[in-house]
Amino acid sequence: MRYTYISLLVFLTIAGCKKNDLQYFEEEVPLLNIWLGTDAGVQDSITHNFAYSPTNRDSIVFNYRIAGYPVNYDRTFELVTVDNDAKLLNFTLKTYKVPAGKSVGRVALYVDKPTDQTLFLNKDLKVSFTVKQSATFQASLRELGKLKITFKNAITKPDNWDNAVPITTALKTFFGAYSDEKYKFVIQVTGLSNFVVVNDLTVNPDLPPNTITAVHARALQAQCKIALAQYKIDYGTDKLDENRQPIVFP
């Protein structure tokens, strides 16, 4: 009788553990990492400047990666922010789909160019996005848990002019010391702004938006030199920056 009682107790204990284990795994929600930059070059924050926007709506591309294995069905996630500065801008936040069999991808959020010209007179706007908690995903608790974006509306020095994240090159390598007037000239000549130069030597690589290779950057550098020489021919004088110093390129 005693042996039967012990056996029954052991059985109930094992059954209870299995039930608890099953409940734990059913309720576990995968972490979803999000970051700015490229799939290989992580940036914890970026600056987005409306002064360079050619249209009234801009896209900001970000990356995601599931901290877990792919599944055989589509999953979705959303972004959310509680920052007060976000109320001053108009964002379009989609329901993003992680396709079946995938765990990594690149998607975009959208922001309208503000019509209020006084919005940035006294400060920049700072907005952080995180993954909205759901039955499908939860935000990462580590460094890849937020998209931190500073919004400006003026010609300013790009974050990567003097410094660059891994696998990229700083813009000063191609365009020299920074000045606002020089940067305006580069934008006017090349049609590009806030672009990233990656150290990629492959032919016609598949690059993210507003990203070019070092070979392309050298071509733009030469283009700017030619345009600067033409300016001196047309006007008979050097083109000066805001400090009344001649603009030069390396």
Legacy VTK file of the C-alpha trace (Angstrom):
# vtk DataFile Version 3.0
C-alpha trace
ASCII
DATASET POLYDATA
POINTS 250 float
0.000 0.000 0.000
2.804 2.344 0.932
4.606 1.544 -2.354
1.432 2.315 -4.343
1.033 5.662 -2.558
4.648 6.696 -3.303
4.322 5.655 -6.942
1.154 7.691 -7.325
2.831 10.731 -5.728
5.815 10.473 -8.078
3.485 10.175 -11.079
1.499 13.264 -10.071
4.722 15.215 -9.506
6.085 14.321 -12.949
2.746 15.107 -14.592
2.622 18.450 -12.814
6.145 19.319 -13.972
5.304 18.457 -17.561
2.186 20.597 -17.434
4.114 23.535 -15.970
6.895 23.145 -18.520
4.368 23.052 -21.356
2.622 26.148 -20.029
5.960 27.981 -19.772
6.933 27.295 -23.368
3.468 28.155 -24.660
3.581 31.535 -22.929
7.162 32.399 -23.907
7.200 35.265 -26.445
10.276 35.650 -28.711
12.368 38.798 -28.450
12.560 40.966 -31.573
15.763 42.969 -32.069
15.523 46.218 -34.064
18.280 48.607 -35.119
19.225 51.360 -37.545
22.067 51.311 -40.051
22.799 48.211 -42.098
22.448 44.505 -41.429
26.176 44.402 -40.652
26.755 47.913 -39.260
24.567 48.576 -36.225
23.767 52.178 -35.284
22.021 52.800 -31.983
20.865 56.246 -33.170
20.698 58.412 -36.293
19.949 62.015 -37.246
17.261 62.660 -39.844
17.359 66.121 -41.380
14.260 67.404 -43.171
16.376 70.097 -44.837
17.574 67.442 -47.298
14.173 65.939 -48.036
13.279 66.095 -51.753
9.651 65.093 -51.071
7.040 65.721 -48.401
7.307 62.202 -46.973
10.522 60.463 -45.954
11.233 56.813 -45.265
13.529 55.646 -42.470
14.749 52.109 -43.002
15.447 49.832 -40.050
16.414 46.215 -39.497
14.859 43.445 -37.438
16.022 40.033 -36.260
14.122 37.465 -34.218
15.974 36.072 -31.218
14.875 32.548 -32.062
14.169 30.195 -34.927
11.988 30.873 -37.997
8.521 29.351 -38.106
6.415 28.068 -41.015
3.851 30.883 -40.874
3.842 34.704 -41.201
4.173 36.793 -38.060
3.597 40.531 -37.579
4.827 43.286 -35.288
4.237 46.996 -34.693
6.273 49.903 -33.332
5.245 52.229 -30.536
6.603 55.414 -28.930
5.715 57.366 -25.803
7.971 60.371 -26.481
6.294 63.780 -26.382
8.265 64.985 -29.409
6.548 62.294 -31.486
3.288 64.223 -31.102
4.806 67.112 -33.096
5.474 64.951 -36.163
3.231 62.844 -38.357
4.422 59.231 -38.552
3.013 56.380 -40.601
3.663 53.175 -38.665
2.658 49.996 -40.450
1.949 46.490 -39.261
5.161 44.803 -40.381
5.214 41.207 -41.571
7.935 38.681 -40.863
7.456 36.129 -43.670
7.287 32.417 -42.938
10.728 30.856 -42.764
12.436 34.223 -42.173
13.958 35.728 -39.049
15.818 38.780 -40.454
14.629 41.652 -42.637
14.611 45.372 -43.494
11.482 47.538 -43.443
10.700 51.253 -43.149
8.681 53.725 -41.154
7.487 56.982 -42.740
7.417 60.566 -41.500
5.896 63.643 -43.155
8.012 66.742 -43.633
6.610 69.307 -41.139
4.978 72.415 -42.545
5.557 74.439 -39.364
8.779 76.354 -40.076
9.203 77.336 -36.398
9.112 73.775 -35.087
12.909 73.422 -34.885
13.868 76.972 -33.904
14.823 76.165 -30.318
15.593 72.459 -30.288
15.879 69.216 -32.194
13.154 66.614 -31.795
14.072 63.218 -30.359
11.891 60.141 -30.819
12.532 56.516 -29.845
10.533 53.561 -31.132
10.265 50.118 -29.553
8.495 46.903 -30.527
4.920 46.864 -29.271
4.314 44.037 -26.818
2.054 41.365 -28.340
1.363 37.651 -28.247
3.824 37.301 -31.137
6.866 39.373 -30.140
8.271 41.426 -27.304
10.902 44.161 -27.406
14.518 43.209 -26.830
15.792 44.173 -23.403
19.334 44.636 -24.656
20.985 47.272 -26.846
18.923 46.319 -29.918
15.630 47.317 -28.376
15.115 50.894 -29.631
15.231 53.011 -32.766
16.573 56.378 -31.564
16.112 59.196 -34.084
16.990 62.881 -33.767
15.057 65.083 -36.188
16.489 68.360 -37.491
15.457 70.876 -40.133
18.653 72.712 -41.097
21.879 72.147 -42.980
24.079 70.522 -40.350
27.128 68.320 -40.185
26.264 64.649 -40.854
27.008 62.188 -38.077
29.401 60.272 -40.341
31.433 63.220 -41.644
34.322 62.788 -39.193
33.505 59.347 -37.801
32.076 56.164 -39.254
30.718 52.867 -37.983
32.487 49.589 -38.918
32.653 48.670 -42.639
32.019 52.312 -43.617
34.275 55.326 -44.336
33.904 58.847 -42.945
32.843 61.483 -45.500
35.846 63.694 -44.648
38.028 61.095 -46.400
36.499 62.187 -49.709
35.400 65.779 -49.075
37.808 67.145 -46.456
37.091 69.443 -43.514
33.429 70.237 -42.946
31.611 73.529 -43.502
27.903 74.180 -44.091
28.568 75.860 -47.447
30.772 72.998 -48.595
28.076 70.478 -47.673
25.466 72.540 -49.549
27.767 72.490 -52.565
28.220 68.691 -52.330
24.449 68.219 -52.158
23.908 70.580 -55.120
26.544 68.841 -57.265
25.853 65.207 -56.380
22.147 65.269 -55.549
22.925 63.212 -52.430
22.723 64.061 -48.735
23.211 62.146 -45.491
24.599 59.223 -47.445
26.751 56.377 -46.142
29.940 55.105 -47.814
30.517 51.370 -47.365
33.787 49.531 -47.963
32.389 47.159 -50.579
34.566 46.188 -53.550
32.043 43.946 -55.303
30.595 44.952 -58.667
27.078 46.437 -58.463
26.447 45.399 -54.837
22.910 45.336 -53.459
23.022 48.298 -51.062
20.458 49.916 -48.740
18.937 53.277 -49.752
21.282 56.292 -49.593
24.321 54.036 -49.400
27.185 54.080 -51.891
30.549 52.365 -52.301
33.945 53.996 -51.800
34.477 53.796 -55.582
31.285 55.791 -56.116
32.384 58.278 -53.434
35.695 58.852 -55.245
33.744 59.595 -58.418
31.616 62.131 -56.524
34.771 63.680 -55.092
36.112 64.191 -58.627
32.733 65.560 -59.702
32.852 68.149 -56.909
36.409 69.180 -57.856
35.365 69.730 -61.467
32.305 71.742 -60.395
34.457 73.844 -58.055
36.941 74.603 -60.866
34.046 75.540 -63.135
32.688 77.899 -60.464
36.019 79.763 -60.399
35.970 80.051 -64.202
32.380 81.316 -64.219
32.735 83.834 -61.379
36.450 84.609 -61.444
36.857 83.879 -57.749
37.008 81.010 -55.295
33.793 79.723 -53.796
33.850 80.656 -50.095
32.327 78.962 -47.075
30.475 80.651 -44.220
33.828 81.554 -42.631
34.961 83.352 -45.808
37.516 80.618 -46.511
37.905 79.013 -49.974
36.172 75.663 -50.307
38.612 72.889 -51.224
38.365 69.117 -51.693
41.172 66.606 -51.002
LINES 1 251
250 0 1 2 3 4 5 6 7 8 9 10 11 12 13 14 15 16 17 18 19 20 21 22 23 24 25 26 27 28 29 30 31 32 33 34 35 36 37 38 39 40 41 42 43 44 45 46 47 48 49 50 51 52 53 54 55 56 57 58 59 60 61 62 63 64 65 66 67 68 69 70 71 72 73 74 75 76 77 78 79 80 81 82 83 84 85 86 87 88 89 90 91 92 93 94 95 96 97 98 99 100 101 102 103 104 105 106 107 108 109 110 111 112 113 114 115 116 117 118 119 120 121 122 123 124 125 126 127 128 129 130 131 132 133 134 135 136 137 138 139 140 141 142 143 144 145 146 147 148 149 150 151 152 153 154 155 156 157 158 159 160 161 162 163 164 165 166 167 168 169 170 171 172 173 174 175 176 177 178 179 180 181 182 183 184 185 186 187 188 189 190 191 192 193 194 195 196 197 198 199 200 201 202 203 204 205 206 207 208 209 210 211 212 213 214 215 216 217 218 219 220 221 222 223 224 225 226 227 228 229 230 231 232 233 234 235 236 237 238 239 240 241 242 243 244 245 246 247 248 249
